[in-house]
Amino acid sequence: MFDEYDEEESPLIARHGEVTPLPWSCAFCGEANETLLDLSGGYEQEYVEDCAVCCRPNVLYINVDPSTLATRVDNVVE
């Protein structure tokens, strides 16, 4: 799953005990957004967050590799 990154794109690394800013792009309008990742919620998280620009709800799927803490976020319009 984590080997799908482009060579120029580095995965975001989460940190235990800290809230990690996690960028994502709206699945409807494509605008940049940011959420906060808290690993106390687990290595696999799913929740709905509204786009700050178009206000459409996006379902965020966040996966963190437990050994490297490399983080991946995918999303779809709810």
Secondary structure, 3 states (H helix, E strand, C coil): CHHHCCCCCCCEECCCCCEEEEEEECCCCCCEEEEEEEHHHCCEEEEEEECCCCCCEEEEEEEECCCCCEEEEEEEEC
